[in-house]
Amino acid sequence: MSDSLYDVVIIGSGPAGIQAAIHASRRKTRVIMLGRIENSALYGAHIENYACIKGVSNGKDLLETGLEQARHFGAEYSPEDVLKISQTDTLFELLLENGRQIQSRTIIFSMGVSKTKLGVPGEKELSGRGVSYCVDCDANFYRGAVVSVTGNRSAAVDGALTLLDYASHVYLIAQNLDVSEELRNKLHNSNVEYIASEIVAVKGENAVQSLQLANGKHIESEGLFIELGSKGALQLATLIGVMLDSESFKYIQTNKKQETNIEGIYAAGDIVGPPYQMAKAVGEGCVAGMEAATYARKKRKSESQ
Ligand SMILES: Cc1cc2nc3c(=O)[nH]c(=O)nc-3n(C[C@H](O)[C@H](O)[C@H](O)COP(=O)(O)OP(=O)(O)OC[C@H]3O[C@@H](n4cnc5c(N)ncnc54)[C@H](O)[C@@H]3O)c2cc1C
Protein backbone atom coordinates (compact mmCIF):
# COMPACT_ATOMS: atom_id res chain seq x y z
CA MET A 1 0.00 0.00 0.00
CA SER A 2 1.33 3.44 -0.86
CA ASP A 3 2.53 5.50 2.10
CA SER A 4 -0.21 8.10 1.66
CA LEU A 5 -3.09 5.67 1.11
CA TYR A 6 -5.42 4.82 4.00
CA ASP A 7 -8.46 2.60 4.37
CA VAL A 8 -10.16 4.97 6.80
CA VAL A 9 -9.50 8.66 7.40
CA ILE A 10 -11.26 10.06 10.46
CA ILE A 11 -11.64 13.83 10.49
CA GLY A 12 -11.98 14.91 14.11
CA SER A 13 -10.43 13.61 17.32
CA GLY A 14 -13.22 14.09 19.83
CA PRO A 15 -15.06 11.13 21.38
CA ALA A 16 -16.81 10.22 18.09
CA GLY A 17 -13.55 10.17 16.12
CA ILE A 18 -11.60 8.36 18.82
CA GLN A 19 -14.22 5.60 19.15
CA ALA A 20 -14.35 5.26 15.36
CA ALA A 21 -10.55 4.96 15.29
CA ILE A 22 -10.59 2.25 17.97
CA HIS A 23 -13.20 0.14 16.17
CA ALA A 24 -11.83 0.65 12.66
CA SER A 25 -8.20 -0.06 13.55
CA ARG A 26 -9.13 -3.33 15.30
CA ARG A 27 -10.50 -4.56 11.95
CA LYS A 28 -7.18 -4.85 10.10
CA THR A 29 -7.44 -1.55 8.31
CA ARG A 30 -4.98 1.32 7.96
CA VAL A 31 -6.53 4.21 9.87
CA ILE A 32 -5.51 7.81 10.48
CA MET A 33 -7.30 10.24 12.78
CA LEU A 34 -6.84 14.00 12.24
CA GLY A 35 -7.61 17.16 14.23
CA ARG A 36 -6.45 18.56 17.55
CA ILE A 37 -7.90 17.06 20.73
CA GLU A 38 -7.65 20.53 22.35
CA ASN A 39 -10.38 21.66 19.92
CA SER A 40 -12.85 18.96 20.96
CA ALA A 41 -15.94 20.21 22.83
CA LEU A 42 -15.04 17.64 25.48
CA TYR A 43 -11.58 19.10 26.22
CA GLY A 44 -12.76 21.69 28.74
CA ALA A 45 -15.82 19.77 29.97
CA HIS A 46 -16.40 17.74 33.14
CA ILE A 47 -18.47 14.63 32.65
CA GLU A 48 -20.56 12.79 35.23
CA ASN A 49 -23.35 11.34 33.08
CA TYR A 50 -21.31 8.85 31.05
CA ALA A 51 -22.07 5.23 31.94
CA CYS A 52 -19.65 3.08 33.95
CA ILE A 53 -17.43 5.93 35.14
CA LYS A 54 -17.51 6.92 38.81
CA GLY A 55 -17.73 10.56 39.85
CA VAL A 56 -16.71 13.47 37.67
CA SER A 57 -14.23 12.91 34.83
CA ASN A 58 -12.08 15.55 33.27
CA GLY A 59 -12.66 15.79 29.48
CA LYS A 60 -8.97 16.37 28.73
CA ASP A 61 -8.00 13.16 30.58
CA LEU A 62 -10.71 11.18 28.79
CA LEU A 63 -9.49 12.39 25.40
CA GLU A 64 -5.84 11.65 26.18
CA THR A 65 -6.72 8.14 27.35
CA GLY A 66 -8.89 7.57 24.26
CA LEU A 67 -6.10 8.72 21.96
CA GLU A 68 -3.69 6.33 23.65
CA GLN A 69 -6.18 3.47 23.17
CA ALA A 70 -6.68 4.27 19.48
CA ARG A 71 -2.91 4.33 18.95
CA HIS A 72 -2.52 1.10 20.87
CA PHE A 73 -4.80 -0.61 18.33
CA GLY A 74 -2.74 0.76 15.46
CA ALA A 75 -4.50 3.97 14.44
CA GLU A 76 -2.17 6.74 13.27
CA TYR A 77 -2.80 10.26 14.54
CA SER A 78 -1.85 13.67 13.26
CA PRO A 79 -3.00 16.79 15.13
CA GLU A 80 -3.77 18.89 12.08
CA ASP A 81 -6.84 20.05 10.18
CA VAL A 82 -8.10 18.95 6.79
CA LEU A 83 -8.31 21.89 4.39
CA LYS A 84 -9.74 20.38 1.21
CA ILE A 85 -11.34 17.14 0.06
CA SER A 86 -11.88 15.94 -3.48
CA GLN A 87 -13.03 12.69 -4.99
CA THR A 88 -11.40 10.75 -7.83
CA ASP A 89 -13.03 7.77 -9.59
CA THR A 90 -11.89 5.40 -6.88
CA LEU A 91 -10.59 7.32 -3.86
CA PHE A 92 -10.97 10.42 -1.71
CA GLU A 93 -8.08 12.91 -1.67
CA LEU A 94 -7.44 15.16 1.31
CA LEU A 95 -5.19 18.20 1.64
CA LEU A 96 -3.90 18.59 5.20
CA GLU A 97 -2.88 21.71 7.09
CA ASN A 98 0.79 20.74 6.93
CA GLY A 99 0.65 20.65 3.13
CA ARG A 100 0.59 16.84 2.88
CA GLN A 101 -1.86 15.15 0.49
CA ILE A 102 -3.34 11.77 1.46
CA GLN A 103 -5.80 9.35 -0.16
CA SER A 104 -8.41 7.15 1.44
CA ARG A 105 -10.99 4.52 0.59
CA THR A 106 -13.39 5.93 3.19
CA ILE A 107 -13.90 9.05 5.29
CA ILE A 108 -15.58 9.50 8.66
CA PHE A 109 -16.68 13.06 9.45
CA SER A 110 -16.59 13.63 13.21
CA MET A 111 -15.75 17.32 13.42
CA GLY A 112 -18.33 18.27 16.03
CA VAL A 113 -20.08 21.63 15.86
CA SER A 114 -18.36 24.97 16.13
CA LYS A 115 -19.44 28.45 16.98
CA THR A 116 -20.08 30.39 13.80
CA LYS A 117 -21.35 33.78 14.94
CA LEU A 118 -19.08 36.59 16.10
CA GLY A 119 -21.82 38.24 18.17
CA VAL A 120 -20.89 41.87 17.50
CA PRO A 121 -23.14 44.84 16.59
CA GLY A 122 -23.87 45.03 12.86
CA GLU A 123 -23.16 41.37 12.15
CA LYS A 124 -26.78 40.21 12.06
CA GLU A 125 -28.08 43.31 10.29
CA LEU A 126 -25.47 43.06 7.50
CA SER A 127 -25.53 39.29 7.14
CA GLY A 128 -25.86 38.52 3.42
CA ARG A 129 -24.97 42.15 2.68
CA GLY A 130 -21.23 41.86 3.09
CA VAL A 131 -21.12 39.56 6.10
CA SER A 132 -20.56 35.96 5.00
CA TYR A 133 -19.78 32.70 6.77
CA CYS A 134 -18.32 30.78 3.83
CA VAL A 135 -15.31 31.85 1.76
CA ASP A 136 -15.59 28.87 -0.56
CA CYS A 137 -19.22 29.77 -1.31
CA ASP A 138 -19.05 33.58 -1.60
CA ALA A 139 -15.48 34.57 -2.59
CA ASN A 140 -16.54 35.12 -6.19
CA PHE A 141 -18.85 38.00 -5.17
CA TYR A 142 -15.84 39.98 -3.95
CA ARG A 143 -13.75 40.22 -7.11
CA GLY A 144 -11.61 43.37 -6.94
CA ALA A 145 -12.94 44.33 -3.50
CA VAL A 146 -11.19 44.98 -0.18
CA VAL A 147 -12.28 42.21 2.18
CA SER A 148 -11.56 40.96 5.68
CA VAL A 149 -11.57 37.59 7.34
CA THR A 150 -11.76 36.95 11.05
CA GLY A 151 -10.97 33.77 13.00
CA ASN A 152 -7.79 32.32 14.46
CA ARG A 153 -7.74 28.76 13.15
CA SER A 154 -7.28 27.01 9.81
CA ALA A 155 -10.67 28.07 8.40
CA ALA A 156 -9.76 31.76 8.58
CA VAL A 157 -6.16 31.45 7.36
CA ASP A 158 -7.09 29.18 4.47
CA GLY A 159 -10.03 31.48 3.70
CA ALA A 160 -7.82 34.59 3.60
CA LEU A 161 -5.34 32.85 1.26
CA THR A 162 -8.19 31.72 -1.01
CA LEU A 163 -9.56 35.28 -1.17
CA LEU A 164 -6.25 36.56 -2.58
CA ASP A 165 -7.35 35.05 -5.92
CA TYR A 166 -10.43 37.28 -5.95
CA ALA A 167 -10.07 40.42 -3.84
CA SER A 168 -7.83 43.47 -4.35
CA HIS A 169 -6.76 43.41 -0.70
CA VAL A 170 -7.31 40.91 2.11
CA TYR A 171 -7.09 41.58 5.87
CA LEU A 172 -6.96 38.78 8.40
CA ILE A 173 -8.06 39.97 11.84
CA ALA A 174 -7.43 37.79 14.89
CA GLN A 175 -5.82 38.38 18.26
CA ASN A 176 -3.55 35.35 17.77
CA LEU A 177 -3.28 32.39 15.40
CA ASP A 178 -3.63 28.73 16.32
CA VAL A 179 -2.46 27.01 13.13
CA SER A 180 0.41 24.79 11.99
CA GLU A 181 3.80 26.35 11.31
CA GLU A 182 3.43 25.54 7.59
CA LEU A 183 0.13 27.41 7.33
CA ARG A 184 1.52 30.33 9.37
CA ASN A 185 4.54 30.55 7.03
CA LYS A 186 2.28 30.41 3.99
CA LEU A 187 0.32 33.32 5.43
CA HIS A 188 3.41 35.39 6.24
CA ASN A 189 4.79 34.85 2.73
CA SER A 190 1.50 35.97 1.14
CA ASN A 191 -0.06 39.37 0.50
CA VAL A 192 -2.63 38.94 3.26
CA GLU A 193 -2.38 41.79 5.78
CA TYR A 194 -2.58 40.33 9.28
CA ILE A 195 -3.92 42.56 12.05
CA ALA A 196 -3.54 41.30 15.62
CA SER A 197 -6.81 42.59 17.06
CA GLU A 198 -10.51 41.77 17.32
CA ILE A 199 -13.56 43.13 15.54
CA VAL A 200 -15.93 44.91 17.92
CA ALA A 201 -18.48 46.19 15.37
CA VAL A 202 -19.39 45.88 11.70
CA LYS A 203 -20.40 49.21 10.17
CA GLY A 204 -22.39 50.10 7.06
CA GLU A 205 -25.76 51.45 5.90
CA ASN A 206 -27.05 48.80 3.50
CA ALA A 207 -23.81 46.90 3.07
CA VAL A 208 -20.56 46.42 4.97
CA GLN A 209 -18.36 49.50 4.71
CA SER A 210 -15.93 49.32 7.60
CA LEU A 211 -14.91 47.42 10.71
CA GLN A 212 -14.25 48.80 14.15
CA LEU A 213 -11.39 47.04 15.92
CA ALA A 214 -10.62 46.53 19.61
CA ASN A 215 -7.31 48.40 19.14
CA GLY A 216 -9.32 51.55 18.39
CA LYS A 217 -8.69 51.51 14.62
CA HIS A 218 -11.28 51.47 11.82
CA ILE A 219 -10.58 49.69 8.57
CA GLU A 220 -12.43 50.16 5.30
CA SER A 221 -13.70 46.80 4.10
CA GLU A 222 -16.46 45.82 1.67
CA GLY A 223 -16.85 42.33 3.01
CA LEU A 224 -16.34 40.38 6.21
CA PHE A 225 -15.91 36.62 6.23
CA ILE A 226 -16.49 35.11 9.66
CA GLU A 227 -14.57 31.83 9.66
CA LEU A 228 -14.36 30.71 13.25
CA GLY A 229 -13.03 27.33 14.28
CA SER A 230 -11.27 24.76 12.19
CA LYS A 231 -11.71 24.50 8.47
CA GLY A 232 -15.49 24.58 8.18
CA ALA A 233 -16.76 21.15 9.02
CA LEU A 234 -19.93 21.44 7.02
CA GLN A 235 -18.23 23.19 4.12
CA LEU A 236 -15.78 20.33 3.73
CA ALA A 237 -18.68 17.91 3.58
CA THR A 238 -21.11 19.82 1.41
CA LEU A 239 -18.51 20.86 -1.17
CA ILE A 240 -18.14 17.20 -2.13
CA GLY A 241 -21.89 16.67 -2.18
CA VAL A 242 -22.67 15.29 1.29
CA MET A 243 -26.32 15.95 2.09
CA LEU A 244 -27.45 17.90 5.15
CA ASP A 245 -30.63 17.31 7.14
CA SER A 246 -33.65 18.74 5.36
CA GLU A 247 -35.02 20.63 8.37
CA SER A 248 -32.19 22.82 9.64
CA PHE A 249 -29.45 22.25 7.01
CA LYS A 250 -27.01 22.35 9.94
CA TYR A 251 -26.17 18.68 10.33
CA ILE A 252 -24.93 15.85 8.14
CA GLN A 253 -27.69 13.40 7.31
CA THR A 254 -26.94 9.74 7.98
CA ASN A 255 -28.81 6.46 8.25
CA LYS A 256 -28.51 3.97 11.13
CA LYS A 257 -25.20 2.70 9.76
CA GLN A 258 -23.90 6.29 9.93
CA GLU A 259 -23.67 6.27 6.12
CA THR A 260 -24.14 9.56 4.28
CA ASN A 261 -25.56 9.85 0.77
CA ILE A 262 -22.03 9.35 -0.65
CA GLU A 263 -20.72 5.79 -0.75
CA GLY A 264 -17.67 5.46 1.52
CA ILE A 265 -18.44 8.57 3.59
CA TYR A 266 -19.77 8.25 7.13
CA ALA A 267 -20.47 10.77 9.90
CA ALA A 268 -20.78 10.57 13.69
CA GLY A 269 -21.15 12.71 16.81
CA ASP A 270 -22.34 16.30 17.21
CA ILE A 271 -21.94 16.90 13.47
CA VAL A 272 -24.98 14.72 12.79
CA GLY A 273 -27.13 16.66 15.27
CA PRO A 274 -28.26 16.87 18.90
CA PRO A 275 -28.32 15.77 21.66
CA TYR A 276 -24.73 16.93 22.05
CA GLN A 277 -23.61 14.19 24.39
CA MET A 278 -20.48 12.12 24.67
CA ALA A 279 -22.49 8.88 24.95
CA LYS A 280 -24.20 9.51 21.62
CA ALA A 281 -20.93 10.57 19.94
CA VAL A 282 -19.17 7.42 21.11
CA GLY A 283 -22.05 5.14 20.02
CA GLU A 284 -22.19 6.65 16.56
CA GLY A 285 -18.39 6.62 16.30
CA CYS A 286 -18.38 2.91 17.05
CA VAL A 287 -20.92 2.17 14.28
CA ALA A 288 -19.16 4.45 11.78
CA GLY A 289 -15.76 2.89 12.52
CA MET A 290 -17.02 -0.64 12.05
CA GLU A 291 -19.01 0.14 8.90
CA ALA A 292 -16.19 2.13 7.27
CA ALA A 293 -13.65 -0.63 8.00
CA THR A 294 -15.92 -3.32 6.54
CA TYR A 295 -16.53 -1.24 3.42
CA ALA A 296 -12.81 -0.41 3.00
CA ARG A 297 -11.78 -4.05 3.31
CA LYS A 298 -14.31 -5.10 0.64
CA LYS A 299 -13.09 -2.31 -1.62
CA ARG A 300 -9.44 -3.29 -1.09
CA LYS A 301 -10.27 -6.90 -1.96
CA SER A 302 -12.10 -5.96 -5.15
CA GLU A 303 -9.16 -3.72 -6.20
CA SER A 304 -6.74 -6.64 -5.98
CA GLN A 305 -8.90 -8.98 -8.11
C1 LIG B 1 -18.78 23.00 28.39
C2 LIG B 1 -19.28 21.67 27.86
C3 LIG B 1 -19.79 20.74 28.75
C4 LIG B 1 -20.24 19.51 28.29
N1 LIG B 1 -20.74 18.60 29.18
C5 LIG B 1 -21.15 17.40 28.75
C6 LIG B 1 -21.60 16.41 29.67
O1 LIG B 1 -21.68 16.64 30.88
N2 LIG B 1 -21.97 15.19 29.18
C7 LIG B 1 -21.88 14.88 27.85
O2 LIG B 1 -22.20 13.75 27.48
N3 LIG B 1 -21.47 15.81 26.95
C8 LIG B 1 -21.10 17.05 27.36
N4 LIG B 1 -20.68 17.98 26.46
C9 LIG B 1 -20.79 17.67 25.02
C10 LIG B 1 -19.69 16.77 24.49
O3 LIG B 1 -18.44 17.31 24.81
C11 LIG B 1 -19.86 16.64 22.97
O4 LIG B 1 -21.13 16.11 22.69
C12 LIG B 1 -18.79 15.74 22.36
O5 LIG B 1 -17.49 16.22 22.61
C13 LIG B 1 -19.02 15.61 20.86
O6 LIG B 1 -18.03 14.81 20.32
P1 LIG B 1 -17.60 14.88 18.77
O7 LIG B 1 -16.52 13.88 18.63
O8 LIG B 1 -18.80 14.78 17.93
O9 LIG B 1 -17.05 16.36 18.55
P2 LIG B 1 -15.90 17.15 19.32
O10 LIG B 1 -15.61 16.52 20.62
O11 LIG B 1 -16.29 18.57 19.33
O12 LIG B 1 -14.60 16.95 18.42
C14 LIG B 1 -14.50 17.56 17.18
C15 LIG B 1 -13.12 17.29 16.63
O13 LIG B 1 -13.09 17.67 15.26
C16 LIG B 1 -11.87 18.34 14.99
N5 LIG B 1 -12.02 19.12 13.75
C17 LIG B 1 -12.91 20.12 13.45
N6 LIG B 1 -12.71 20.56 12.20
C18 LIG B 1 -11.68 19.83 11.69
C19 LIG B 1 -11.00 19.81 10.44
N7 LIG B 1 -11.32 20.62 9.45
N8 LIG B 1 -9.99 18.93 10.27
C20 LIG B 1 -9.64 18.08 11.26
N9 LIG B 1 -10.25 18.05 12.47
C21 LIG B 1 -11.25 18.92 12.67
C22 LIG B 1 -11.61 19.13 16.26
O14 LIG B 1 -10.26 19.52 16.33
C23 LIG B 1 -11.98 18.06 17.30
O15 LIG B 1 -10.89 17.21 17.49
C24 LIG B 1 -20.22 19.21 26.90
C25 LIG B 1 -19.69 20.15 26.01
C26 LIG B 1 -19.25 21.38 26.47
C27 LIG B 1 -18.71 22.38 25.48
The ligand as a Tripos MOL2 file, in Angstrom:
@<TRIPOS>MOLECULE
LIG
   53    58     1     0     0
SMALL
NO_CHARGES

@<TRIPOS>ATOM
      1 C1        -18.7800   23.0040   28.3930 C.3       1 LIG1
      2 C2        -19.2820   21.6740   27.8620 C.ar      1 LIG1
      3 C3        -19.7950   20.7420   28.7500 C.ar      1 LIG1
      4 C4        -20.2440   19.5130   28.2860 C.ar      1 LIG1
      5 N1        -20.7420   18.6000   29.1810 N.ar      1 LIG1
      6 C5        -21.1500   17.3960   28.7550 C.ar      1 LIG1
      7 C6        -21.6010   16.4110   29.6720 C.ar      1 LIG1
      8 O1        -21.6760   16.6400   30.8820 O.2       1 LIG1
      9 N2        -21.9650   15.1900   29.1820 N.ar      1 LIG1
     10 C7        -21.8820   14.8830   27.8550 C.ar      1 LIG1
     11 O2        -22.1950   13.7500   27.4760 O.2       1 LIG1
     12 N3        -21.4730   15.8090   26.9520 N.ar      1 LIG1
     13 C8        -21.1050   17.0490   27.3590 C.ar      1 LIG1
     14 N4        -20.6800   17.9790   26.4550 N.ar      1 LIG1
     15 C9        -20.7900   17.6670   25.0220 C.3       1 LIG1
     16 C10       -19.6920   16.7690   24.4860 C.3       1 LIG1
     17 O3        -18.4350   17.3130   24.8140 O.3       1 LIG1
     18 C11       -19.8580   16.6440   22.9720 C.3       1 LIG1
     19 O4        -21.1330   16.1140   22.6930 O.3       1 LIG1
     20 C12       -18.7940   15.7400   22.3560 C.3       1 LIG1
     21 O5        -17.4930   16.2160   22.6070 O.3       1 LIG1
     22 C13       -19.0190   15.6140   20.8570 C.3       1 LIG1
     23 O6        -18.0300   14.8110   20.3240 O.3       1 LIG1
     24 P1        -17.6000   14.8840   18.7680 P.3       1 LIG1
     25 O7        -16.5220   13.8760   18.6320 O.co2     1 LIG1
     26 O8        -18.7960   14.7800   17.9290 O.co2     1 LIG1
     27 O9        -17.0470   16.3600   18.5540 O.3       1 LIG1
     28 P2        -15.8970   17.1530   19.3200 P.3       1 LIG1
     29 O10       -15.6140   16.5200   20.6240 O.co2     1 LIG1
     30 O11       -16.2890   18.5700   19.3330 O.co2     1 LIG1
     31 O12       -14.6040   16.9450   18.4170 O.3       1 LIG1
     32 C14       -14.4950   17.5560   17.1850 C.3       1 LIG1
     33 C15       -13.1180   17.2910   16.6340 C.3       1 LIG1
     34 O13       -13.0870   17.6650   15.2570 O.3       1 LIG1
     35 C16       -11.8650   18.3410   14.9950 C.3       1 LIG1
     36 N5        -12.0230   19.1240   13.7510 N.ar      1 LIG1
     37 C17       -12.9130   20.1150   13.4530 C.ar      1 LIG1
     38 N6        -12.7100   20.5590   12.2030 N.ar      1 LIG1
     39 C18       -11.6820   19.8280   11.6900 C.ar      1 LIG1
     40 C19       -10.9970   19.8130   10.4400 C.ar      1 LIG1
     41 N7        -11.3190   20.6220    9.4470 N.pl3     1 LIG1
     42 N8         -9.9890   18.9320   10.2710 N.ar      1 LIG1
     43 C20        -9.6380   18.0770   11.2620 C.ar      1 LIG1
     44 N9        -10.2490   18.0490   12.4710 N.ar      1 LIG1
     45 C21       -11.2500   18.9200   12.6690 C.ar      1 LIG1
     46 C22       -11.6100   19.1280   16.2610 C.3       1 LIG1
     47 O14       -10.2620   19.5230   16.3270 O.3       1 LIG1
     48 C23       -11.9760   18.0610   17.3020 C.3       1 LIG1
     49 O15       -10.8880   17.2070   17.4880 O.3       1 LIG1
     50 C24       -20.2200   19.2060   26.8950 C.ar      1 LIG1
     51 C25       -19.6890   20.1480   26.0110 C.ar      1 LIG1
     52 C26       -19.2470   21.3750   26.4750 C.ar      1 LIG1
     53 C27       -18.7100   22.3810   25.4780 C.3       1 LIG1
@<TRIPOS>BOND
     1     1     2 1
     2     2     3 ar
     3     2    52 ar
     4     3     4 ar
     5     4     5 ar
     6     4    50 ar
     7     5     6 ar
     8     6     7 ar
     9     6    13 1
    10     7     8 2
    11     7     9 ar
    12     9    10 ar
    13    10    11 2
    14    10    12 ar
    15    12    13 ar
    16    13    14 ar
    17    14    15 1
    18    14    50 ar
    19    15    16 1
    20    16    17 1
    21    16    18 1
    22    18    19 1
    23    18    20 1
    24    20    21 1
    25    20    22 1
    26    22    23 1
    27    23    24 1
    28    24    25 2
    29    24    26 1
    30    24    27 1
    31    27    28 1
    32    28    29 2
    33    28    30 1
    34    28    31 1
    35    31    32 1
    36    32    33 1
    37    33    34 1
    38    33    48 1
    39    34    35 1
    40    35    36 1
    41    35    46 1
    42    36    37 ar
    43    36    45 ar
    44    37    38 ar
    45    38    39 ar
    46    39    40 ar
    47    39    45 ar
    48    40    41 1
    49    40    42 ar
    50    42    43 ar
    51    43    44 ar
    52    44    45 ar
    53    46    47 1
    54    46    48 1
    55    48    49 1
    56    50    51 ar
    57    51    52 ar
    58    52    53 1
@<TRIPOS>SUBSTRUCTURE
     1 LIG1         1 GROUP 0 **** ****
